[in-house]
């Protein structure tokens, strides 16, 4: 039976991609339903399974492929569960109310988006984690922005731009190290190379956020009376005190010391729980209920209650179930070779360095869409195209830079991808809503492509900008 099984041809693989595209576009633009992605993906998974079976695969093999797909994302989903727990304990402990309170008093609405992006840049570079940044500073900025009357989609876009900046540029980031390893580049050569694309992209992004603020196009006009009502409501009903900032300080310290992400989030929830009991005045049973089902604010002030009724493990289940469905779909595509077939179909049109980068970008985005994983989007196209970069005598940090320019920054734009569902779950804003405001995710690929077609900063062997080349690198390829 094993001999009868054959690879899924390119035509059938592209058919599955076409069905996925039609399904998602129809869902959003025809049915105008952003939140039925689960069902659309289930239908597309059924199509992929049927296509695979026509090529000799048995259901047992496809079932195991789905289980393998679930396993690849299980750890990230466990972390996502803890985020809901952290949010509820941080509200009860006064941490989030304190961050919002001081943020409303300090931050000028005109510079809010600029500040949110800049702070998240610093935080993500320091910790190396876009997820930790989103779950701490991101949540706080969403709350502050809501109090200021700023469009939450814009706030989420600024937060995510700042968060993925560090995910690209920090030497502590897993994606930064992975991209360097895949392309056989020195880590710090890789980071230096990214400065040429990500540097201008983040500067332009910050300018755009500043312009939006200066022109007053951030959404609802600021209501001073409403802000004062929120401030008074927070101070009168919650523990608003600098001591409430202990939990995020603990998180930042642990992240800088490179503790495991799950350990950091569990510690954050425990510290928040202890402070909720000591400072918030809640009993253990109440706090545990909040950790499971979420915090319910009952101040009687509508704006405050809407802002702080959130969190809990159960609040993450919609997001987790979406990721689960997507991982099963991705498992089938990877196991049956459909993913590689799609990538191979675009490899044949490489005629110039410009087209090499364009194809690398398309391949990375396609893998992001199909595999739900930015890591797969770095590994598969990177390893497939490394020989092409070598043939053009381009230094390895060019390949690694393009991998991050195209894969890392676009991962939050996929609604069913792990990054997309994470930021939606944490920030409470759908991917479709924040999509237009994640400026860094658009600017970086554009700048990278322009460099390729104009031959700017496309470093080649013999340049003095590198300490290593492909030929003298001893870095092992990741496959």
C-alpha positions as CSV (number, residue, x, y, z in Angstrom):
1,X,0.0,0.0,0.0
2,X,2.9,2.3,0.7
3,X,4.1,1.9,-2.8
4,X,0.8,3.1,-4.3
5,X,1.1,6.4,-2.4
6,X,2.5,9.2,-4.5
7,X,3.3,12.9,-4.0
8,X,0.4,15.3,-4.5
9,X,1.1,17.1,-7.8
10,X,1.4,20.9,-8.0
11,X,-1.9,21.3,-9.8
12,X,-3.8,19.6,-6.9
13,X,-1.8,21.5,-4.3
14,X,-2.6,24.8,-5.9
15,X,-6.2,23.7,-6.1
16,X,-6.3,23.5,-2.3
17,X,-4.7,26.9,-2.0
18,X,-7.3,28.3,-4.4
19,X,-10.1,26.8,-2.3
20,X,-8.6,28.3,0.8
21,X,-8.3,31.8,-0.9
22,X,-11.9,31.7,-2.2
23,X,-13.2,30.5,1.2
24,X,-11.5,33.3,3.1
25,X,-12.3,36.0,0.6
26,X,-15.9,34.9,0.4
27,X,-16.2,34.8,4.2
28,X,-14.9,38.3,4.6
29,X,-16.1,40.2,1.6
30,X,-19.3,38.4,0.6
31,X,-20.7,37.0,3.9
32,X,-19.0,39.8,5.8
33,X,-18.3,37.5,8.8
34,X,-14.9,37.8,10.3
35,X,-15.5,35.3,13.1
36,X,-16.5,32.1,11.2
37,X,-12.9,31.3,10.2
38,X,-13.1,28.0,12.1
39,X,-15.8,26.6,9.8
40,X,-14.1,27.8,6.6
41,X,-10.9,26.2,7.6
42,X,-12.7,22.9,8.5
43,X,-14.2,22.9,5.0
44,X,-10.8,23.5,3.4
45,X,-9.2,20.8,5.6
46,X,-11.8,18.4,4.3
47,X,-11.0,19.4,0.7
48,X,-7.3,18.9,1.4
49,X,-7.9,15.5,2.9
50,X,-10.0,14.4,-0.1
51,X,-7.3,15.6,-2.5
52,X,-4.6,13.7,-0.6
53,X,-6.7,10.5,-0.6
54,X,-7.1,10.7,-4.4
55,X,-3.2,10.5,-4.4
56,X,-3.1,7.3,-2.4
57,X,-3.0,8.6,1.2
58,X,-5.2,6.7,3.7
59,X,-7.3,8.4,6.4
60,X,-5.1,6.9,9.2
61,X,-2.1,8.7,7.6
62,X,-4.0,12.0,7.4
63,X,-5.3,11.7,10.9
64,X,-1.7,11.2,12.2
65,X,-0.6,14.2,10.1
66,X,-3.2,16.3,11.8
67,X,-2.1,15.0,15.2
68,X,1.5,15.9,14.3
69,X,0.3,19.4,13.3
70,X,-1.5,19.8,16.7
71,X,1.6,18.8,18.5
72,X,3.8,21.5,16.8
73,X,1.6,24.3,18.2
74,X,0.6,22.8,21.5
75,X,3.2,24.6,23.6
76,X,2.3,28.0,22.1
77,X,-1.4,27.3,22.8
78,X,-0.6,26.5,26.4
79,X,1.1,29.8,26.7
80,X,-1.9,31.5,25.2
81,X,-4.1,29.9,27.8
82,X,-2.0,31.4,30.6
83,X,-2.3,34.9,29.0
84,X,-6.0,34.9,29.8
85,X,-5.2,33.9,33.4
86,X,-2.6,36.7,33.6
87,X,-5.0,39.4,32.4
88,X,-7.6,38.5,35.0
89,X,-5.2,38.5,37.9
90,X,-3.5,41.7,36.7
91,X,-6.9,43.5,36.7
92,X,-7.8,42.2,40.2
93,X,-4.3,43.0,41.6
94,X,-4.6,46.6,40.2
95,X,-1.7,46.2,37.7
96,X,-3.7,46.9,34.6
97,X,-5.8,49.7,36.3
98,X,-2.6,51.3,37.5
99,X,-1.0,51.2,34.0
100,X,-4.1,52.6,32.4
101,X,-4.5,55.3,35.1
102,X,-0.9,56.6,34.8
103,X,-1.0,56.2,31.1
104,X,-4.1,58.4,30.8
105,X,-2.5,61.0,33.0
106,X,0.9,61.1,31.3
107,X,0.4,60.3,27.6
108,X,-0.8,63.0,25.2
109,X,-3.4,61.7,22.8
110,X,-1.6,63.4,19.9
111,X,1.5,61.3,20.5
112,X,-0.2,58.1,21.8
113,X,0.3,55.9,18.7
114,X,3.9,57.0,18.4
115,X,4.5,56.3,22.1
116,X,2.8,52.9,22.0
117,X,4.9,51.8,19.1
118,X,8.2,53.2,20.5
119,X,7.7,51.7,23.9
120,X,6.8,48.3,22.4
121,X,10.0,48.5,20.3
122,X,12.1,49.0,23.3
123,X,10.3,46.3,25.3
124,X,10.5,43.7,22.5
125,X,14.2,44.3,21.8
126,X,14.9,44.0,25.5
127,X,13.0,40.8,26.0
128,X,13.3,39.3,22.5
129,X,9.6,38.4,22.6
130,X,6.8,40.0,20.7
131,X,4.3,37.8,22.6
132,X,5.5,39.0,26.0
133,X,5.4,42.6,24.8
134,X,1.8,42.1,23.5
135,X,0.6,40.5,26.7
136,X,2.1,43.2,29.0
137,X,2.6,46.6,27.4
138,X,0.1,45.8,24.6
139,X,-2.8,45.2,26.9
140,X,-2.0,48.4,28.8
141,X,-1.9,50.5,25.7
142,X,-5.2,49.0,24.5
143,X,-6.7,50.1,27.8
144,X,-5.1,53.6,27.7
145,X,-6.2,54.0,24.1
146,X,-9.8,53.1,24.8
147,X,-9.8,55.7,27.6
148,X,-8.5,58.3,25.2
149,X,-11.1,57.4,22.6
150,X,-8.6,56.1,20.1
151,X,-9.6,53.5,17.6
152,X,-8.5,50.1,19.1
153,X,-7.4,48.8,15.7
154,X,-4.9,51.7,15.4
155,X,-3.6,51.0,18.9
156,X,-3.2,47.3,18.1
157,X,-1.4,48.1,14.8
158,X,1.1,50.4,16.7
159,X,1.6,47.8,19.4
160,X,2.2,44.9,16.9
161,X,4.6,47.0,14.8
162,X,6.7,47.7,17.9
163,X,6.4,44.1,19.1
164,X,7.6,42.5,15.8
165,X,10.4,45.0,15.5
166,X,12.0,43.4,18.5
167,X,11.1,39.9,17.3
168,X,13.3,40.7,14.3
169,X,16.1,42.7,15.8
170,X,16.8,41.2,19.3
171,X,19.6,38.7,19.6
172,X,17.4,37.0,22.2
173,X,14.6,36.4,19.7
174,X,14.0,32.8,18.6
175,X,13.1,33.9,15.0
176,X,16.3,36.0,14.8
177,X,18.5,33.1,15.7
178,X,16.5,30.7,13.5
179,X,16.8,32.9,10.4
180,X,20.5,33.2,10.9
181,X,20.9,29.5,11.4
182,X,18.8,28.6,8.3
183,X,20.8,30.9,6.0
184,X,24.2,29.8,7.7
185,X,24.8,33.5,8.7
186,X,26.5,34.9,11.7
187,X,23.9,36.1,14.2
188,X,25.2,39.6,14.5
189,X,25.9,39.9,10.8
190,X,22.3,39.0,10.3
191,X,21.1,41.7,12.8
192,X,23.4,44.4,11.2
193,X,22.0,43.5,7.8
194,X,18.4,43.9,9.0
195,X,19.2,47.4,10.1
196,X,19.2,48.4,6.4
197,X,15.6,47.3,5.9
198,X,13.9,47.3,9.3
199,X,15.6,50.5,10.4
200,X,14.0,52.7,7.7
201,X,10.7,50.7,8.1
202,X,10.3,51.4,11.8
203,X,11.3,55.1,11.4
204,X,8.7,55.6,8.7
205,X,6.2,53.7,10.8
206,X,6.8,55.9,13.8
207,X,6.4,59.0,11.5
208,X,3.1,57.7,10.2
209,X,1.8,57.1,13.7
210,X,2.9,60.6,14.7
211,X,1.2,62.1,11.6
212,X,-2.0,60.3,12.4
213,X,-1.9,61.7,15.9
214,X,-1.1,65.3,14.7
215,X,-3.9,65.3,12.2
216,X,-6.4,64.0,14.7
217,X,-7.3,60.9,12.6
218,X,-7.1,58.5,15.5
219,X,-10.9,57.9,15.7
220,X,-13.2,59.4,18.3
221,X,-12.4,62.8,19.6
222,X,-10.9,62.9,23.1
223,X,-13.6,63.5,25.8
224,X,-11.9,65.2,28.8
225,X,-14.9,64.6,31.0
226,X,-15.0,61.0,30.0
227,X,-11.3,60.6,30.8
228,X,-11.8,62.1,34.2
229,X,-14.7,59.8,34.8
230,X,-12.4,56.8,34.0
231,X,-9.6,58.1,36.2
232,X,-11.9,58.6,39.1
233,X,-13.5,55.2,38.5
234,X,-10.2,53.5,38.5
235,X,-8.8,55.2,41.6
236,X,-12.0,54.7,43.6
237,X,-12.5,51.0,42.8
238,X,-9.1,49.5,42.2
239,X,-5.7,49.3,43.8
240,X,-4.0,52.1,41.9
241,X,-0.5,52.3,43.3
242,X,3.1,52.0,42.0
243,X,3.3,48.7,44.0
244,X,0.8,47.3,41.5
245,X,3.6,47.4,38.8
246,X,5.5,44.6,40.5
247,X,4.0,41.8,38.3
248,X,5.1,43.4,34.9
249,X,8.5,44.2,36.5
250,X,8.9,40.5,37.4
251,X,7.9,39.5,33.8
252,X,10.5,41.9,32.3
253,X,13.3,40.7,34.6
254,X,12.5,37.0,33.9
255,X,12.3,37.6,30.2
256,X,15.7,39.4,30.2
257,X,17.2,36.5,32.0
258,X,15.8,34.3,29.2
259,X,13.4,32.1,31.3
260,X,11.1,29.9,29.4
261,X,8.0,31.7,28.2
262,X,5.6,29.4,29.9
263,X,7.5,29.8,33.2
264,X,7.3,33.6,32.8
265,X,3.6,33.6,32.2
266,X,2.8,31.2,35.1
267,X,4.9,33.2,37.4
268,X,3.2,36.4,36.3
269,X,-0.2,34.9,37.0
270,X,0.8,33.6,40.5
271,X,2.3,37.0,41.4
272,X,-0.8,38.7,40.2
273,X,-3.0,36.3,42.2
274,X,-1.1,36.9,45.4
275,X,-1.3,40.7,44.9
276,X,-5.0,40.4,44.1
277,X,-5.6,38.8,47.5
278,X,-3.2,41.1,49.5
279,X,-3.8,44.4,47.7
280,X,-7.1,43.9,45.9
281,X,-8.9,42.4,48.8
282,X,-10.3,39.4,47.0
283,X,-10.5,35.9,48.6
284,X,-8.7,32.9,47.0
285,X,-11.9,31.4,45.7
286,X,-13.0,34.5,43.9
287,X,-9.6,35.0,42.4
288,X,-9.5,31.4,41.1
289,X,-12.9,31.9,39.5
290,X,-11.7,35.1,37.9
291,X,-8.6,33.2,36.6
292,X,-10.9,30.7,34.9
293,X,-13.9,32.7,33.7
294,X,-12.4,36.2,33.6
295,X,-12.7,39.4,35.7
296,X,-16.0,41.2,35.8
297,X,-15.8,44.9,36.6
298,X,-18.8,46.2,38.6
299,X,-18.0,49.9,39.2
300,X,-21.2,51.2,37.7
301,X,-19.2,53.3,35.3
302,X,-19.9,51.9,31.8
303,X,-16.6,52.9,30.3
304,X,-14.6,51.4,33.1
305,X,-16.6,48.2,33.3
306,X,-16.3,47.7,29.5
307,X,-12.6,48.3,29.8
308,X,-11.9,45.9,32.6
309,X,-14.4,43.1,32.1
310,X,-12.1,40.6,30.4
311,X,-9.5,37.9,30.8
312,X,-9.7,34.4,32.1
313,X,-8.6,31.1,30.7
314,X,-12.0,30.5,29.0
315,X,-11.7,33.8,27.1
316,X,-8.8,32.3,25.1
317,X,-10.8,29.2,23.9
318,X,-12.1,30.8,20.7
319,X,-8.6,31.8,19.7
320,X,-7.1,28.4,20.8
321,X,-9.8,26.4,18.9
322,X,-9.0,28.5,15.7
323,X,-5.3,27.7,16.0
324,X,-6.1,24.0,16.6
325,X,-8.2,23.8,13.4
326,X,-5.5,25.6,11.4
327,X,-2.7,23.4,12.8
328,X,-4.6,20.3,11.7
329,X,-4.9,21.7,8.2
330,X,-1.2,22.6,8.1
331,X,-0.3,19.1,9.3
332,X,-2.0,17.6,6.2
333,X,-0.3,20.0,3.8
334,X,3.1,19.3,5.3
335,X,2.8,15.6,5.5
336,X,1.4,15.1,2.0
337,X,4.0,17.4,0.4
338,X,1.5,19.9,-0.8
339,X,3.5,22.7,0.9
340,X,6.7,21.8,-0.9
341,X,4.8,21.4,-4.2
342,X,3.4,24.9,-3.9
343,X,6.9,26.3,-3.1
344,X,8.5,24.4,-6.0
345,X,5.9,25.8,-8.4
346,X,7.3,29.4,-8.0
347,X,11.0,28.5,-8.0
348,X,11.3,28.2,-11.8
349,X,10.9,31.9,-12.5
350,X,14.0,33.1,-10.8
351,X,15.8,35.3,-13.4
352,X,17.2,38.1,-11.3
353,X,18.1,39.1,-7.8
354,X,15.0,41.2,-7.7
355,X,12.8,38.2,-8.6
356,X,14.7,36.0,-6.1
357,X,13.6,38.3,-3.3
358,X,10.0,38.6,-4.7
359,X,9.7,34.8,-4.9
360,X,11.2,34.4,-1.4
361,X,8.6,36.9,-0.1
362,X,5.7,35.2,-1.8
363,X,6.9,31.8,-0.6
364,X,7.3,33.0,3.0
365,X,3.8,34.5,3.0
366,X,2.3,31.4,1.4
367,X,3.9,29.2,4.0
368,X,2.7,31.6,6.8
369,X,-0.8,31.2,5.4
370,X,-0.7,27.4,4.9
371,X,1.4,26.3,7.9
372,X,0.2,28.9,10.5
373,X,3.8,29.2,11.7
374,X,6.4,31.9,11.1
375,X,9.1,29.4,11.9
376,X,8.1,27.2,9.0
377,X,7.9,30.4,6.9
378,X,11.5,31.1,7.8
379,X,12.8,27.5,7.4
380,X,11.2,26.1,4.2
381,X,11.6,29.0,1.8
382,X,15.0,29.8,3.3
383,X,16.5,26.4,2.8
384,X,14.9,26.0,-0.6
385,X,16.5,29.3,-1.8
386,X,19.9,29.3,-0.1
387,X,21.5,27.7,-3.2
388,X,20.1,30.6,-5.3
389,X,21.7,33.1,-3.0
390,X,25.0,31.2,-3.1
391,X,24.9,31.1,-6.9
392,X,24.6,34.9,-7.0
393,X,27.5,35.1,-4.5
394,X,25.3,37.0,-2.0
395,X,26.3,36.8,1.6
396,X,24.3,34.6,3.9
397,X,23.0,37.6,5.9
398,X,21.2,38.8,2.8
399,X,19.2,35.5,2.7
400,X,18.6,35.6,6.5
401,X,17.5,39.2,6.3
402,X,15.0,38.5,3.5
403,X,13.6,35.6,5.5
404,X,12.8,37.8,8.4
405,X,11.7,40.7,6.2
406,X,9.1,38.5,4.5
407,X,8.2,35.8,7.1
408,X,8.5,37.3,10.6
409,X,6.7,40.6,9.9
410,X,3.8,39.1,7.9
411,X,3.0,36.4,10.5
412,X,0.6,38.6,12.6
413,X,-1.4,39.4,9.4
414,X,-2.7,35.8,9.0
415,X,-6.0,35.5,10.9
416,X,-5.6,31.8,11.6
417,X,-1.8,31.8,12.1
418,X,-0.4,31.4,15.6
419,X,0.8,35.0,15.7
420,X,-2.5,36.3,14.3
421,X,-4.7,34.4,16.8
422,X,-2.4,35.3,19.6
423,X,-2.5,39.1,19.1
424,X,-6.3,38.9,18.4
425,X,-6.8,37.0,21.7
426,X,-4.5,39.2,23.8
427,X,-5.5,42.6,22.4
428,X,-9.2,41.9,21.7
429,X,-9.0,43.3,18.1
430,X,-9.5,41.0,15.1
431,X,-6.7,40.6,12.5
432,X,-9.0,42.0,9.8
433,X,-9.4,45.2,11.9
434,X,-5.7,45.9,12.8
435,X,-4.4,44.7,9.5
436,X,-4.2,48.1,7.8
437,X,-2.3,49.7,10.7
438,X,0.6,47.3,11.2
439,X,2.8,49.6,9.0
440,X,6.0,47.8,9.7
441,X,4.6,44.6,8.2
442,X,4.1,46.4,4.9
443,X,7.0,48.7,4.7
444,X,9.7,46.1,5.5
445,X,9.0,43.8,2.6
446,X,8.6,46.8,0.2
447,X,12.0,48.2,1.2
448,X,13.6,44.8,1.0
449,X,12.2,44.3,-2.5
450,X,13.3,47.8,-3.6
451,X,16.9,47.1,-2.5
452,X,16.9,43.8,-4.5
453,X,15.8,45.5,-7.8
454,X,18.1,48.5,-7.3
455,X,21.0,46.3,-6.1
456,X,21.4,48.4,-2.9
457,X,22.8,46.8,0.2
458,X,22.7,43.4,-1.5
459,X,26.1,42.4,0.1
460,X,28.3,40.0,-1.9
461,X,31.3,37.9,-1.2
462,X,34.3,40.2,-1.0
463,X,32.5,43.0,0.8
464,X,34.0,43.9,4.2
465,X,30.6,43.8,6.0
466,X,30.8,40.2,7.0
467,X,32.9,38.0,9.1
468,X,31.8,34.8,7.3
469,X,30.6,33.6,4.0
470,X,28.7,30.5,3.0
471,X,31.9,28.8,2.1
472,X,33.6,29.2,5.5
473,X,30.5,29.0,7.7
474,X,30.4,26.1,10.1
475,X,26.8,26.8,11.1
476,X,24.6,23.7,10.6
477,X,21.6,24.1,8.3
478,X,18.2,23.8,9.9
479,X,15.9,21.3,8.3
